[in-house]
Amino acid sequence: MSEPYESTGGHNDFMTAPREAEKEWLSEWYLTPSADTDIARIIVERGCACNRQITLSELSAVMSGLAGNKGLFSRSSYSSVRGASLEIFLSCLNTALAAYGIDTCIDKAHFLAHVAVESDELRTTEEYRNRDGSTPKHWHRYSGGETFHGRGLIQLTHDYNYRKYSNQTGKDYLKDPELVAVDLSTSTDSACWYWRKGSAWGDMSARSKQNDFPYTTIGVNGGFMHFERRISFLQSLAKSFQIERCEHYSTFRFEQFTLAGSQLSKTKSGPKVWRRFFGEDDEI
């Protein structure tokens, strides 16, 4: 993003005004000739989203349309999160990303692409019941039973994951698992914890930095449900976070992914899961 700012004499105003306008880190600022020789024109360009907070404009570019008139998490059972603004969500998000070291532009893009899908496009912080309000049959198959169904932005499930997350935070979510869904900061924090420490497939940040989107998908979802939608979000986030300008990740592309290009091809069960969803297609 480039935006001009003109100064007619003050030597500090042109440096501070654009920075304070959105409270974001700016990678470059430089002088460029002006038609009026008495005016210094500063062109400010924002770099990628590495090692800084996500800005509201970056998040809005991808997520603002998900809120609608009812705000975010409009289908949540909990009034404490229902109707939350993008600004509130962004505050929770930046805090949790920093806490778990999810700090590169590509890591943030992979993470949020999955969050968008797992939370039904930021509509819920909890796995849905059946339309008639009854308990879905698969909830009974979770370790610990239906009490430990999916909650949080990456659907924390099974009592052993609630136990691990409790050990991480020092709070007893086994005793009151609803707390993961009723508080937006916890819903977001639990997702970041799962991304780095909770998945049975390991640390997702290590794979996202290789742009291994098939691997991060199976690490979050256990399969490839809604894979095309996940890729669509990834592409939009990559553009918003200006990954093409990143010193480390600018060469990555986000249009197609292959089994051979993924670390999944070197695992025992990864290829089997791939074949279950995509048949004999090796490129998606």
N, C-alpha and C positions, 0 to 999 in steps of 0.2 A: 504494500500500500504506500503510495506517495501522496504527500499533501504539502502545498506551498505555504510558507508563512513569511510575510514581509515585515522588515524592520527599517525604520527611518532614522535610527540613531542610537537607541539604547542597546548596549552590548550584551545584556543578559536576557532581555525579554524574549528574543527569538529562540533562545535555547530552552527556556523553561515552559513557555506557553503550550506547545504541542505535547510535551511530556505530561504535564499536569492535566491536560484535557481528558486523557483516557487512562492516566496512571499506568502507562505501560513502558517497558524498556524498549528503547529504539536503538537499532544497530548502527545507523548511519545518519549523519546530517552534513550537508555541504552547501557551499555557495554556488550560485549559477548566475550568469549575466542576466541583467534586466534591461528592458527597453528604456527605463528611466534610470540614468546613472546615479541618481541620488538614493535609490532604493536597493537594499541588499535583499535578495530572495534566497530563502533557505528551503531546500527540498529535504524533507524528512522521510526516511524509509524504514518501515518496520521489518525486521528480519524474521526468521523462523521462530517457532515457539519453544526452542531449547532453553533450559536453564532460566526460566522466568515464568511468571503466572500467565495463565490464559486470560485474555481480555474479553470483555463483554461483547465487543464487536466481532471477535473471532468465534465465540460460542454462538452468538446470534445468527451469524451467517449460515450455520448448519442447523441449529436447534430451535430457533425462535418460532418456526412454523409448527413445531410439535405441541406447543403450549395451547394455542387457540385462545378463545375468549375465557375459558375456564381456568387457565393457568396450567402449570405442570402437575403431574400425578393426579389428574382429575378423576381417575378410576380407583384411587386408593380407598381402602376402608377407613383410613384414619384422617380425621380433620386436621391433625397437626401437620400433615404434609400436603394435603389436598389443596390445590390452587396456589402452590408456591411459585414465586416469581423466578425468572431466569437469574436475576441478581443474587437471590438467596442461594439457589443451587450452585452458582458459580463460586460463591464464597466457601461453601462446603467442599466443593470439588477442589479448588486450589489448595485448601488446607490439607485435604487427604492426599493429594498427589505429592505434595512436599513431604508429608510425613513418611511416605513409603518410597520416596526416591524415584517416582515416575516423572522424570525431568527432561526427557528428550522429546522433540516434536513428533517423531515417528511413534514413540511409545505411547504418548498421549492420544495420537490418532487411532492406533489399534485399540487401545483401551476404551475410548469413548464410542468407537464404532460398535463394539460388543455391548457396552452399556445401553446404547440406544435401542438395540434389538431386545436384549434380555429384560429391559424394563418396559417393554411394549411401547417404545418410542416415548419414554419418560411419562407414561401414564400411571404406573403403579410401582410400589416398593414391596409388593408381595405377590406371590403366585396366586393366580385366580382360582376361585372355586367354580363349580359348575354353574351354569346360568340360573338354575333353580335354587342355588345356595347350598347345595349338598356338597359333600366332600368327594373330590376326584379319587377314583380307585387307586391311582398310582401313588397317592400320598401315603397309603398304608405300607408301601414297599420301601419307604425311606427308613434308614437305620434310626431307631427310636420312635418310629411311627409317624402318624400324620402331624403331630405337634411340631415336627422339625421339617416342615415343608419349606419351599423357597421363599427367602426374604432378602431384602437389600437389592441393590442395583445390579448385582450379578447373582442373584438367587442363591443365597447360602442355604444349603440343604444338608440333612443327616446330622444326628446328634454329635458325631465325632468332629464335624466341622464347626458346629456351635461351640464345642468344648475347646477346640484349638483357638478359635477366635476369642473366647473368654480368657484363655491363658495369655493371649497377646495383649488384651486390653485391661485385664484385671477386673472386669465386670462379669457377672454371672448371667450369661445369656442362655445357659441351659435351664436355669430357674425361670426366666422370663424371656423366651425367645421373641415375643412380639416387639420387644424394644428395638430389634434390628430393623423393623419396618416402620415403627411409629415415629422415629426421629430421623430426619433427613441427613443430618451429619453422620449418624451411625450407619444408615443405609449406604452412604457414599464411602465411608471409611471401611466398611466390611468388604465392599467391592474391591477397593485398592489392596486390602489385605489379601483377599483371595487371589488377585492378580499376581502378587509377588510371592505369597507363601502358602496359599490354601489349595491350589489346583494339584490334582494327582499327577499332572503332566509337568510339574515343575514351575519355575519362575518364568512367567510370560514375558517379562521385560527382556529377558535374554533372547527370546525368539522374535519379539517385535522389532528389535534393533537389527535383525537380519531380514526384516520384512517378510517373515514366515507367517503369512496370514492363515493358511490352512492349519498350522500348528496352534496358533493362538485361538482359533475358532474351536478346535476340538478340546483345547485346554479349558475353555470356558463352558462350552455347550455339551461336551461329551460326544458330539457328532457334528453335523453340518446343517442343522436346521436354519432356514432363512439365510443361506449363505450369500445369495445374490444381494439381498437387502443389506447385509453386513458390508459387502464390498462397496455398495453405493454410498453408505455412510463414510467408509474409509476414504473413498475418492473425494468426497466433499470436505472432509476434515483435513486431508492432505493439502488441498487447495487453500483452505482457510488458514492453516498453520504455516503456509508457504514452505513446505518441505523442499520444493524445487530450489530454494535459496539456501538450504542448509549446507554447511561446510562438510558434514559427514554423510548425509543421507540423500543428497540431491539426485543421485543416479538411480534411485529406486523408482519403479513404476507400479501402478496399482490397478491395471486393467485385467490382467490374467495371472493365474497361479497354477502351478503344476505339482503333481505328487513327487516327481523326481527332484524338483527344486526345493522340497520341504524336508525338514528333519524327520517328518512322519515316515518317510520312505525307509528310514533306518531303524524304526521301532517295530516291535513284534505285532502290535495290534493296529497301528495307524493305517497301514494299507488295507486291512480288512474293513475298517470303518469307512475309509474312502470308497471302496468298492460297493459297500452297502448303499451309499448315497448316490454315487456317480457312475456306477457300473464300470465299464471298461474305459471310460473317458479319463485320460491322464492330464487334461488341461481344462481348467474351468475359468 
